[in-house]
Amino acid sequence: MLKLLKTLHAPDKVYMTGGTPLLVTCEDMQTWICKHGRLSNSHLFNELVGSEFANLWGLRTPEICLIDVLEEHLPIEHADLLQPAFFKKPCFGSLYLESSKEIDSTYIPTFQDKNFRKKIKNREDFLKIALLDIWLSNEDRNHNNSNLLLEFSDNAAYYFYAFDHDSIFNSNTLNRGLYQITENESIINTDLANILFKSGRNLTAIVERLIENFYLCIKECKINLKNILALVPAEWNLDIQQLEVHLHNNLFSKEWLKACETNFRTLVQKHIK
């Protein structure tokens, strides 16, 4: 069961993006990125499921929880965007990692420094995240929007963290079936991928290792699917039985897994020189 936290006061920040997420402090005295039901409960479902799958893959992703945003804490100046009706049910919370930086185009030159790259302890996870995105049809992690953090609380050890999973299932069309993401929808087709794996050093071995691990991760996700779905709050009013059927039919078929492997190999071969 996910812990349910209450907000302590008004949001520390309102992000003026599509879903208008909030930066909030909760009763545990920690800071969380809070996503609510302004867009749809399906987006909250995607965040929860995507995060749990990433954990089962052994990837680093911020801790998650459910958040009860008290109505008196909603900022009046954003009343048109943050209506009380959006907060009548638990929101999705993702722990805010203060000692991290989101990777954007301005940060890419830093990775050119060999000594900087040596501090990244989970370099292979960059490609593992790309493979997870292919499996989940995540269209929103690409050259324009990495949705990756570099965590550096330890000056000698940096780690990639994946966050923001609300555009998995081809931007929330699981009920209509999945299709493979394109080369422009993958972080494999980025300058950063080439910086991290340039000259092809050990790339073949890395790809083979990731593919072998891919099928083990899929097995683990399938085994734990019911436990993950049990975390979904009833207040989100989602048809969990139907979602379970859709997930089984789309994510775990032999045809889909083979298509994911092929897409991954193709993208690596084409875009990492």
BAFI-3210 file (N, C-alpha, C; in Angstrom, 3 decimals, decimal comma, padded with zeros to 6 digits):
// residues 273
n [1|2|3|4|5|6|7|8|9|10|11|12|13|14|15|16|17|18|19|20|21|22|23|24|25|26|27|28|29|30|31|32|33|34|35|36|37|38|39|40|41|42|43|44|45|46|47|48|49|50|51|52|53|54|55|56|57|58|59|60|61|62|63|64|65|66|67|68|69|70|71|72|73|74|75|76|77|78|79|80|81|82|83|84|85|86|87|88|89|90|91|92|93|94|95|96|97|98|99|100|101|102|103|104|105|106|107|108|109|110|111|112|113|114|115|116|117|118|119|120|121|122|123|124|125|126|127|128|129|130|131|132|133|134|135|136|137|138|139|140|141|142|143|144|145|146|147|148|149|150|151|152|153|154|155|156|157|158|159|160|161|162|163|164|165|166|167|168|169|170|171|172|173|174|175|176|177|178|179|180|181|182|183|184|185|186|187|188|189|190|191|192|193|194|195|196|197|198|199|200|201|202|203|204|205|206|207|208|209|210|211|212|213|214|215|216|217|218|219|220|221|222|223|224|225|226|227|228|229|230|231|232|233|234|235|236|237|238|239|240|241|242|243|244|245|246|247|248|249|250|251|252|253|254|255|256|257|258|259|260|261|262|263|264|265|266|267|268|269|270|271|272|273]
n.u [000,845|000,526|001,827|-000,230|-000,181|-000,668|-000,905|001,020|000,877|000,180|001,088|004,595|005,376|003,882|003,775|003,648|002,790|001,325|-000,271|-000,306|001,294|002,158|004,477|004,895|004,932|004,754|003,243|005,264|007,438|008,848|009,493|007,436|006,624|003,535|000,907|-002,281|-005,830|-006,466|-006,089|-006,658|-007,678|-006,446|-003,930|-002,703|-002,730|-000,946|001,420|001,788|001,922|004,017|006,177|006,317|006,892|009,404|010,890|010,837|012,403|014,820|015,678|016,554|014,275|012,279|010,920|007,483|004,157|000,835|-001,079|-002,933|-004,263|-005,134|-008,084|-007,992|-005,417|-005,089|-003,928|-005,295|-004,820|-004,525|-006,954|-008,512|-007,171|-006,601|-008,870|-011,051|-012,418|-010,611|-009,117|-010,462|-009,910|-007,204|-004,001|-001,200|002,070|005,502|008,722|010,621|013,810|016,265|019,030|019,658|019,631|017,690|018,176|018,872|019,173|021,083|022,754|024,114|026,793|028,401|028,674|030,619|033,023|035,375|036,131|033,912|031,980|032,938|032,058|029,464|027,617|025,760|025,695|024,848|022,196|020,993|020,490|018,927|016,700|015,781|015,013|012,973|011,176|010,524|009,210|007,013|005,885|006,476|006,137|007,256|009,879|012,618|014,764|013,975|012,900|014,027|013,215|014,811|016,787|019,879|021,381|023,261|024,106|026,234|029,419|031,193|029,804|027,431|024,026|021,642|018,211|014,956|011,952|008,508|006,075|003,709|003,000|003,155|002,114|001,584|000,921|-001,315|-003,245|-003,953|-006,200|-006,713|-004,762|-001,196|001,552|004,787|007,182|008,683|011,855|012,280|011,125|012,642|015,275|017,544|018,139|019,795|022,145|023,312|023,244|025,166|027,429|027,728|028,138|029,983|032,219|031,582|032,385|032,348|029,671|028,161|028,213|026,917|024,337|023,492|023,484|021,519|019,267|019,010|018,477|016,133|014,014|013,909|013,154|010,615|009,256|009,262|007,689|005,245|004,611|004,218|002,112|-000,619|-000,230|000,743|-001,438|-003,167|-002,414|-003,630|-005,726|-009,138|-010,653|-009,907|-011,522|-011,228|-011,413|-010,154|-010,001|-010,448|-008,291|-006,207|-006,556|-006,044|-003,357|-002,107|-002,654|-001,336|001,307|002,696|002,748|004,309|004,808|004,815|006,989|009,115|009,023|009,713|012,346|013,550|013,138|014,642|017,272|017,585|017,401|019,641|021,726|021,422|021,626|023,652|026,824]
n.v [-001,196|002,205|005,036|007,588|010,993|014,196|017,627|020,358|023,083|025,825|025,294|025,209|025,841|026,319|024,570|025,683|023,925|021,492|019,724|021,141|020,570|020,469|021,729|020,531|020,580|018,038|016,281|014,610|016,154|016,290|017,175|017,120|016,361|016,958|015,525|015,933|015,357|016,919|016,536|013,703|010,731|008,558|009,381|009,658|007,004|005,975|007,176|005,947|003,163|003,150|003,992|001,915|-000,285|000,554|000,396|-002,387|-003,125|-002,499|000,081|003,473|005,641|008,330|008,050|007,232|008,323|008,790|011,764|013,926|016,827|019,552|021,539|024,163|024,795|025,343|027,531|030,725|032,439|030,807|029,682|029,129|027,119|025,228|023,709|022,914|020,503|018,842|017,806|016,171|013,580|011,243|012,514|011,997|011,491|012,343|012,031|014,918|015,454|017,080|017,264|017,058|017,390|018,261|016,882|018,765|020,464|022,432|021,318|019,281|019,710|019,442|016,726|016,046|016,100|013,881|013,116|013,917|012,155|009,759|009,729|008,936|006,338|004,522|004,184|002,418|002,271|004,319|003,367|001,245|002,504|003,605|001,267|000,392|002,453|001,875|-000,571|000,251|002,052|004,837|008,054|010,432|010,874|012,121|013,820|016,427|016,508|015,150|013,965|012,984|012,784|013,804|012,686|013,899|013,759|012,598|013,574|012,019|010,108|009,832|009,498|008,330|009,114|008,154|009,827|010,972|009,530|009,791|009,749|007,213|004,190|005,015|007,773|007,450|005,626|002,994|001,344|001,097|-000,411|-000,938|000,674|000,741|003,110|005,882|006,753|009,415|009,646|008,630|008,424|007,300|008,366|010,772|013,405|012,955|010,178|009,369|010,598|009,239|006,616|006,610|005,716|003,107|001,497|-001,465|-001,612|-003,532|-005,738|-004,582|-004,110|-006,755|-007,771|-006,177|-006,920|-009,612|-009,291|-007,883|-009,699|-011,070|-009,030|-008,442|-010,767|-010,536|-008,255|-009,164|-011,129|-009,531|-007,889|-007,840|-007,034|-004,473|-003,201|-003,289|-001,143|001,069|003,752|003,454|005,694|006,804|005,757|003,789|001,115|-001,554|-004,295|-004,403|-002,884|-004,535|-006,658|-005,326|-004,620|-007,130|-008,166|-006,388|-005,766|-008,116|-010,036|-012,391|-011,449|-008,646|-008,296|-009,237|-007,380|-005,100|-005,695|-005,801|-003,166|-001,746|-002,725|-001,851|000,969|001,536|000,617|002,325|004,963|005,324|006,045]
n.w [000,000|-000,845|000,871|002,277|002,282|003,839|002,830|004,175|003,889|001,620|-001,863|-002,644|-005,132|-008,327|-011,231|-014,459|-016,593|-018,851|-017,163|-014,817|-012,366|-008,825|-006,405|-003,313|000,283|002,653|005,464|006,312|006,241|003,928|000,482|-002,358|-005,760|-006,981|-008,694|-010,070|-010,736|-012,988|-015,769|-016,360|-014,598|-015,633|-016,404|-013,926|-013,175|-015,086|-014,218|-011,722|-012,369|-014,249|-012,671|-010,774|-012,430|-013,389|-011,032|-010,636|-012,720|-011,759|-011,963|-011,143|-009,740|-008,591|-005,257|-004,662|-003,692|-002,316|-002,219|-000,214|-000,924|000,821|000,682|001,585|001,114|-001,538|-004,017|-004,411|-006,530|-008,692|-009,207|-011,422|-012,755|-010,823|-009,588|-006,852|-007,253|-008,544|-006,551|-004,858|-004,624|-003,969|-004,853|-007,080|-005,941|-006,285|-005,104|-004,520|-005,613|-004,231|-004,553|-007,340|-010,931|-013,705|-016,874|-019,615|-022,814|-022,337|-020,533|-021,702|-022,837|-020,557|-020,164|-021,929|-020,731|-019,728|-017,136|-015,704|-016,749|-015,767|-013,190|-013,300|-012,283|-013,151|-015,958|-017,990|-017,442|-018,798|-021,413|-020,642|-019,603|-021,969|-023,268|-021,569|-022,098|-024,738|-024,408|-022,874|-024,566|-024,373|-025,273|-024,572|-023,767|-024,952|-027,393|-027,036|-024,535|-021,889|-019,481|-017,484|-014,578|-013,127|-010,374|-007,689|-004,977|-003,742|-004,324|-005,697|-007,014|-009,413|-010,504|-012,890|-012,926|-013,733|-014,491|-014,546|-016,053|-017,383|-020,054|-021,078|-022,826|-025,471|-025,128|-023,479|-024,612|-024,134|-024,264|-026,923|-027,975|-028,437|-030,161|-031,701|-030,517|-032,266|-033,837|-033,218|-030,810|-028,826|-026,417|-027,357|-029,793|-029,510|-028,701|-026,240|-025,882|-027,744|-026,683|-024,262|-025,082|-027,119|-029,773|-029,649|-027,563|-025,930|-026,566|-027,962|-026,220|-024,046|-025,077|-025,584|-023,019|-021,831|-023,318|-022,624|-019,906|-020,133|-020,714|-018,327|-016,606|-017,624|-016,971|-014,193|-013,886|-014,833|-012,965|-010,735|-011,365|-010,435|-007,792|-008,168|-009,397|-007,290|-005,803|-006,796|-006,107|-005,092|-005,424|-007,813|-009,668|-011,751|-014,093|-013,003|-013,539|-016,314|-017,185|-016,401|-018,171|-020,615|-020,199|-019,980|-022,554|-024,207|-023,258|-022,646|-024,619|-026,864|-029,397|-029,103|-027,351|-028,898|-030,963|-029,544|-028,781|-031,328|-032,234|-030,349|-030,820|-033,460|-033,246|-031,635|-033,289|-035,470|-034,486|-032,561|-033,002]
ca.u [000,000|001,267|001,483|-001,044|000,304|-001,424|-000,097|001,165|000,544|000,006|002,224|005,798|005,485|002,937|004,433|002,672|002,844|000,012|-001,057|-000,178|001,709|002,487|005,561|004,255|005,541|003,750|003,383|006,518|008,445|009,558|008,927|006,960|005,940|002,167|000,080|-003,682|-006,701|-006,954|-006,145|-007,487|-007,158|-005,607|-002,557|-002,195|-002,494|000,294|002,542|001,961|002,345|005,340|007,162|006,455|007,606|010,806|011,504|011,027|013,525|016,049|016,060|016,351|013,171|011,914|009,891|006,146|003,165|-000,427|-001,115|-004,214|-004,072|-006,266|-008,680|-007,550|-004,047|-005,065|-003,663|-006,423|-004,431|-004,601|-008,236|-009,058|-006,448|-006,549|-010,211|-011,184|-012,899|-009,466|-008,410|-011,382|-009,361|-005,759|-003,129|000,022|003,242|006,836|009,650|011,484|015,208|016,909|020,403|019,598|019,384|017,081|019,075|018,327|020,189|022,141|023,608|024,790|028,246|029,066|028,959|031,796|034,167|035,580|036,147|032,518|031,292|033,412|031,312|028,136|027,802|024,779|025,655|024,052|020,775|020,475|019,913|017,881|015,516|015,307|014,329|011,716|010,288|010,035|008,247|005,811|005,466|006,555|006,434|007,605|011,268|013,293|015,791|013,403|012,384|014,676|012,592|015,874|017,527|021,180|021,416|024,673|024,272|027,616|030,208|031,996|028,928|026,222|023,107|020,474|016,879|013,859|010,726|007,436|005,653|002,285|002,754|003,328|000,979|001,330|000,209|-002,568|-004,230|-003,812|-007,424|-006,746|-003,600|000,062|002,411|006,162|007,592|009,556|013,215|012,232|010,492|013,536|016,529|018,665|018,409|020,175|023,579|023,783|023,484|026,446|028,499|027,885|028,524|030,712|033,265|031,073|033,106|031,548|028,257|027,521|028,036|025,905|023,031|023,132|023,187|020,230|018,205|018,839|017,832|014,800|013,026|013,790|012,376|009,229|008,709|009,047|006,549|004,038|004,340|003,821|001,118|-001,777|000,178|000,839|-002,791|-003,802|-002,008|-004,422|-006,830|-010,497|-011,193|-009,596|-012,650|-010,735|-011,812|-008,881|-010,060|-010,271|-006,916|-005,349|-006,680|-005,323|-001,923|-001,670|-002,744|-000,432|002,693|003,351|002,677|005,604|004,953|005,184|008,337|010,056|009,021|010,466|013,766|013,977|013,175|015,778|018,510|017,626|017,679|021,036|022,605|021,271|021,843|024,866|027,884]
ca.v [000,000|003,460|005,925|008,747|012,133|015,439|018,828|021,190|024,472|026,075|024,805|026,026|026,256|025,770|024,447|026,065|022,991|020,977|019,177|022,045|019,911|021,328|021,364|020,651|020,000|017,215|016,079|013,912|017,211|016,162|017,913|016,194|016,823|016,450|015,572|015,786|014,829|017,919|015,940|012,508|009,756|007,621|009,889|009,298|005,562|005,776|007,548|004,916|001,905|003,347|004,035|000,574|-001,110|000,986|-000,201|-003,817|-003,235|-002,131|001,443|004,499|006,548|008,897|007,407|007,755|008,228|009,468|013,023|014,588|018,281|020,167|022,601|025,483|025,024|025,631|028,962|031,440|033,070|029,821|029,003|028,664|025,904|024,285|023,694|021,961|019,198|018,017|017,338|015,403|012,227|011,292|012,897|011,207|012,218|011,858|012,733|015,928|015,186|018,387|017,154|016,527|018,367|017,693|016,965|019,436|020,735|023,287|020,508|018,257|019,892|018,971|015,304|015,868|015,960|012,463|012,956|014,021|010,914|008,670|009,754|008,349|004,940|003,629|004,633|001,485|002,510|005,222|002,516|000,427|003,377|003,673|000,004|000,456|003,356|001,140|-001,566|000,931|003,028|006,178|008,984|011,740|010,974|012,241|014,865|017,692|016,387|013,910|013,380|012,311|013,548|013,319|012,876|014,051|014,011|012,178|014,226|011,032|009,114|010,407|008,452|008,678|008,801|008,364|010,319|011,422|008,394|009,922|009,585|005,833|003,621|005,923|008,938|007,106|004,983|001,565|000,632|000,917|-001,188|-000,202|000,601|001,076|004,505|006,164|007,161|010,760|009,546|007,825|009,066|006,714|009,308|012,034|013,654|012,369|008,751|009,232|010,973|008,192|005,316|006,870|004,780|001,750|000,721|-002,461|-001,392|-004,803|-006,524|-003,900|-004,373|-008,162|-007,914|-005,531|-007,735|-010,792|-008,828|-007,411|-010,768|-011,354|-007,923|-008,615|-011,851|-009,996|-007,331|-009,965|-011,772|-008,529|-006,978|-007,699|-006,248|-003,078|-002,692|-003,148|000,143|002,138|004,133|003,268|007,014|007,166|005,246|003,111|-000,291|-002,257|-005,590|-004,163|-002,435|-005,714|-007,370|-004,543|-004,723|-008,479|-008,351|-005,499|-005,701|-009,382|-010,998|-012,695|-010,588|-007,312|-008,330|-009,364|-006,096|-004,175|-006,043|-005,397|-001,704|-001,324|-003,021|-001,006|002,344|001,600|000,466|003,468|006,299|005,442|005,842]
ca.w [000,000|-000,876|001,985|001,954|003,041|003,736|002,668|005,370|003,588|000,187|-002,662|-002,751|-006,527|-009,293|-012,533|-015,473|-017,713|-019,214|-016,056|-013,675|-011,118|-007,694|-005,497|-002,007|001,479|003,332|006,903|006,580|006,127|002,667|-000,635|-003,376|-006,960|-006,848|-009,895|-009,698|-011,776|-013,941|-017,097|-016,218|-013,644|-016,378|-016,350|-012,608|-013,265|-015,838|-013,356|-010,696|-012,991|-014,839|-011,596|-010,196|-013,407|-013,384|-009,837|-010,867|-013,666|-011,062|-012,325|-010,126|-010,006|-007,283|-004,438|-004,922|-002,632|-002,599|-001,481|000,023|-000,926|001,510|-000,138|002,062|000,652|-002,970|-004,217|-004,994|-007,786|-009,774|-009,009|-012,701|-013,136|-009,700|-009,019|-005,740|-007,715|-008,941|-005,360|-004,028|-004,579|-003,748|-005,958|-007,213|-005,474|-006,622|-004,211|-005,139|-005,296|-004,208|-005,049|-008,702|-011,984|-014,896|-018,021|-020,794|-023,838|-021,798|-019,654|-022,493|-022,942|-019,337|-020,305|-022,787|-019,832|-019,399|-015,680|-015,273|-017,117|-014,906|-011,933|-013,517|-011,880|-013,789|-017,345|-018,791|-017,181|-019,832|-022,458|-020,024|-019,573|-023,358|-023,556|-020,825|-022,842|-025,912|-023,935|-022,394|-025,587|-023,786|-026,358|-024,021|-023,309|-026,236|-027,451|-026,585|-023,176|-021,452|-018,290|-016,748|-013,589|-012,685|-008,924|-007,328|-003,543|-003,489|-005,368|-006,420|-007,645|-009,979|-010,962|-013,678|-012,408|-014,684|-013,869|-015,436|-016,877|-017,699|-021,495|-021,530|-023,569|-026,599|-024,594|-022,799|-025,494|-023,889|-024,639|-028,374|-028,385|-028,484|-031,342|-031,362|-030,611|-033,395|-033,490|-032,649|-029,501|-027,994|-026,008|-028,099|-030,876|-028,872|-028,550|-024,987|-026,103|-028,432|-025,761|-023,252|-025,653|-028,349|-030,204|-029,572|-026,555|-025,215|-026,828|-028,333|-024,991|-023,236|-025,687|-025,363|-021,586|-021,576|-023,918|-021,767|-018,677|-020,521|-020,567|-016,895|-016,028|-018,062|-016,153|-012,853|-013,963|-015,005|-011,679|-009,746|-011,918|-009,548|-006,624|-008,596|-009,616|-005,977|-005,241|-007,411|-005,207|-005,606|-005,750|-009,194|-010,467|-012,949|-014,219|-012,834|-014,234|-017,737|-017,371|-016,295|-019,445|-021,617|-019,929|-020,367|-024,002|-024,933|-022,800|-022,353|-025,727|-027,488|-030,576|-028,655|-026,787|-030,005|-031,665|-028,697|-028,926|-032,665|-032,268|-029,531|-031,550|-034,646|-032,843|-031,182|-034,458|-036,375|-033,940|-031,752|-034,001]
c.u [000,882|000,861|000,705|-000,634|-000,602|-000,466|-000,082|000,723|000,360|001,237|003,397|005,964|004,369|003,638|003,393|002,863|001,443|-000,846|-001,044|000,186|002,138|003,730|005,040|005,119|004,453|004,116|004,634|007,711|009,324|008,790|008,618|006,443|004,569|001,408|-001,351|-004,508|-007,211|-007,076|-007,045|-006,867|-006,266|-004,149|-001,926|-001,876|-001,179|001,517|002,834|002,535|003,754|006,437|007,401|007,184|009,094|011,546|011,787|012,138|014,858|016,557|015,813|015,248|012,716|010,832|008,535|005,242|001,843|-000,496|-002,538|-003,936|-005,308|-006,768|-008,199|-006,118|-003,966|-004,882|-004,793|-006,066|-004,453|-005,917|-008,824|-008,422|-006,501|-007,884|-010,314|-011,623|-011,753|-008,817|-009,324|-010,923|-007,851|-005,013|-001,916|001,209|004,539|007,846|010,541|012,917|015,987|018,317|020,418|019,367|018,739|017,996|018,350|019,483|021,352|023,155|024,447|026,297|029,020|029,474|030,165|033,061|034,288|035,539|034,744|031,793|031,702|032,640|029,920|028,239|026,794|024,575|024,773|022,556|020,167|019,814|018,813|016,585|014,923|014,545|013,004|010,710|009,708|008,960|006,925|005,266|005,386|007,015|007,044|008,984|012,131|014,287|015,276|013,044|012,893|013,917|013,583|016,497|018,917|021,297|022,871|024,853|025,666|028,457|031,020|031,130|027,633|025,351|021,980|019,211|015,868|012,634|009,726|007,056|004,236|001,970|003,072|002,043|000,559|000,469|-001,217|-003,647|-004,162|-005,019|-007,524|-005,582|-002,374|000,745|003,783|006,415|008,589|010,940|013,247|011,593|011,346|014,797|017,744|019,093|018,706|021,694|024,119|024,065|024,836|027,621|028,773|028,464|029,328|031,848|032,837|031,744|032,151|030,058|027,531|027,236|026,959|024,507|022,590|022,764|021,826|019,073|017,953|018,095|016,400|013,747|012,854|012,957|010,899|008,545|008,370|007,839|005,234|003,629|003,738|002,692|-000,072|-001,436|000,273|-000,553|-003,539|-003,443|-002,871|-005,592|-008,196|-011,098|-010,876|-010,645|-012,213|-011,173|-010,544|-008,877|-009,828|-008,849|-005,941|-005,379|-005,887|-003,814|-001,385|-001,631|-001,695|001,035|003,422|003,265|004,063|005,863|005,407|006,618|009,387|010,145|009,819|011,968|014,296|014,109|014,376|017,089|018,671|018,011|019,130|021,973|022,572|021,798|023,078|026,031|029,154]
c.v [001,247|004,321|007,124|009,892|013,339|016,623|019,640|022,629|024,612|025,606|025,775|026,560|025,614|025,753|024,695|025,232|022,419|020,492|020,025|021,313|020,927|020,807|021,605|020,042|019,266|016,991|015,290|014,852|017,057|016,899|016,948|016,952|016,160|016,626|015,196|015,392|015,834|017,338|014,710|011,601|008,738|008,066|009,572|007,807|005,282|006,093|006,447|003,630|002,034|003,346|002,651|-000,373|-000,741|000,409|-001,681|-004,081|-002,909|-000,752|002,397|005,445|007,092|008,075|008,032|007,577|008,776|010,700|013,563|016,090|018,920|021,379|023,983|025,807|025,352|027,139|029,652|032,015|032,113|029,042|028,469|027,350|024,825|024,308|022,635|020,568|018,262|017,332|016,609|013,956|012,330|011,689|011,963|012,059|011,542|012,689|013,696|015,708|016,495|018,351|016,499|017,665|017,660|017,924|017,606|019,784|021,571|022,500|019,497|018,489|019,411|017,513|015,030|015,662|014,506|012,222|013,065|012,705|009,748|008,608|009,132|006,837|003,992|004,029|003,732|001,700|003,481|004,403|001,620|001,217|003,491|002,409|-000,077|001,332|002,677|000,151|-000,914|001,949|004,434|007,162|010,298|011,778|010,964|013,399|016,220|017,693|015,084|013,204|012,499|013,289|012,955|013,688|012,874|014,419|013,606|012,727|013,242|010,031|009,778|009,283|009,045|008,243|009,080|008,852|010,698|010,326|008,572|009,794|008,184|005,357|004,550|007,104|008,595|006,535|003,464|000,777|000,381|000,089|-000,322|-000,337|001,136|002,582|004,673|006,593|008,558|010,791|008,740|008,604|008,412|007,646|010,690|012,175|012,967|010,887|008,533|009,619|009,843|006,908|005,469|005,871|003,330|000,882|-000,166|-002,361|-002,688|-005,645|-005,905|-004,200|-005,802|-008,404|-007,314|-006,344|-008,982|-010,419|-008,381|-008,482|-011,188|-010,273|-008,048|-009,691|-011,341|-009,051|-008,100|-010,622|-010,778|-007,611|-006,772|-006,861|-004,764|-002,477|-002,511|-001,822|001,300|002,496|003,928|004,594|007,461|006,619|004,641|001,651|-001,144|-003,601|-005,416|-003,703|-003,601|-006,523|-006,652|-004,677|-006,087|-008,629|-007,542|-005,637|-007,030|-010,416|-011,202|-011,765|-009,181|-007,288|-008,438|-008,057|-005,055|-004,436|-005,559|-003,885|-001,175|-001,539|-002,087|000,422|002,506|001,554|001,705|004,769|006,429|005,049|005,303]
c.w [000,000|000,316|001,457|002,867|002,836|003,570|003,960|005,141|002,081|-000,584|-002,649|-004,172|-007,327|-010,651|-013,626|-016,746|-017,914|-018,062|-014,809|-012,378|-010,071|-006,988|-004,095|-000,903|002,248|004,795|007,285|006,497|004,892|001,567|-001,777|-004,593|-006,959|-008,155|-009,524|-010,916|-012,777|-015,349|-017,099|-015,166|-014,330|-016,375|-014,997|-012,554|-013,979|-014,986|-012,340|-011,305|-013,574|-013,800|-010,991|-011,145|-013,424|-012,180|-010,038|-011,873|-013,003|-011,410|-011,159|-010,597|-008,662|-006,571|-004,738|-003,703|-003,159|-001,705|-001,407|000,137|-000,304|000,725|000,291|001,630|-000,837|-003,177|-004,976|-006,364|-008,975|-009,712|-010,305|-013,140|-012,064|-008,967|-007,914|-006,179|-008,105|-007,742|-004,383|-003,874|-004,370|-005,022|-005,982|-006,796|-005,855|-005,840|-004,987|-004,665|-005,384|-004,784|-006,428|-009,676|-013,161|-016,083|-019,198|-021,732|-023,304|-020,967|-020,440|-022,602|-021,723|-019,461|-021,212|-021,956|-019,367|-017,900|-015,095|-015,555|-016,227|-013,592|-012,072|-013,312|-012,518|-015,254|-018,202|-018,591|-018,185|-020,939|-021,903|-019,929|-020,969|-023,736|-022,804|-021,569|-024,076|-025,485|-023,529|-023,393|-025,005|-024,858|-025,875|-023,368|-024,573|-026,209|-026,979|-025,105|-022,578|-020,331|-017,526|-015,763|-013,435|-011,222|-008,473|-005,853|-003,078|-004,629|-006,197|-007,177|-008,095|-010,527|-011,810|-012,939|-013,521|-013,926|-014,960|-016,438|-017,421|-019,191|-021,998|-022,206|-024,705|-026,182|-024,193|-023,721|-025,359|-024,381|-026,141|-028,892|-028,540|-029,838|-030,950|-031,478|-031,758|-032,904|-032,870|-031,273|-028,525|-027,642|-026,650|-029,226|-030,297|-028,858|-027,304|-025,138|-026,762|-027,549|-024,773|-023,816|-026,940|-028,543|-030,053|-028,528|-025,769|-025,518|-027,161|-027,099|-024,105|-023,761|-025,423|-023,905|-021,254|-022,144|-023,075|-020,489|-018,929|-020,271|-019,106|-016,203|-016,382|-017,214|-014,756|-012,841|-014,068|-013,694|-010,685|-010,202|-010,983|-008,320|-006,960|-008,753|-008,296|-005,308|-005,742|-006,501|-005,864|-006,048|-007,177|-010,167|-011,808|-012,931|-014,194|-013,564|-015,733|-018,044|-017,291|-017,585|-020,532|-021,438|-020,337|-021,883|-024,759|-024,542|-022,756|-023,475|-026,332|-028,665|-030,168|-028,126|-027,884|-030,784|-030,874|-028,822|-030,269|-032,768|-031,502|-030,274|-032,752|-034,287|-032,390|-032,376|-035,347|-035,785|-033,038|-032,638|-033,344]
res [m|l|k|l|l|k|t|l|h|a|p|d|k|v|y|m|t|g|g|t|p|l|l|v|t|c|e|d|m|q|t|w|i|c|k|h|g|r|l|s|n|s|h|l|f|n|e|l|v|g|s|e|f|a|n|l|w|g|l|r|t|p|e|i|c|l|i|d|v|l|e|e|h|l|p|i|e|h|a|d|l|l|q|p|a|f|f|k|k|p|c|f|g|s|l|y|l|e|s|s|k|e|i|d|s|t|y|i|p|t|f|q|d|k|n|f|r|k|k|i|k|n|r|e|d|f|l|k|i|a|l|l|d|i|w|l|s|n|e|d|r|n|h|n|n|s|n|l|l|l|e|f|s|d|n|a|a|y|y|f|y|a|f|d|h|d|s|i|f|n|s|n|t|l|n|r|g|l|y|q|i|t|e|n|e|s|i|i|n|t|d|l|a|n|i|l|f|k|s|g|r|n|l|t|a|i|v|e|r|l|i|e|n|f|y|l|c|i|k|e|c|k|i|n|l|k|n|i|l|a|l|v|p|a|e|w|n|l|d|i|q|q|l|e|v|h|l|h|n|n|l|f|s|k|e|w|l|k|a|c|e|t|n|f|r|t|l|v|q|k|h|i|k]
***
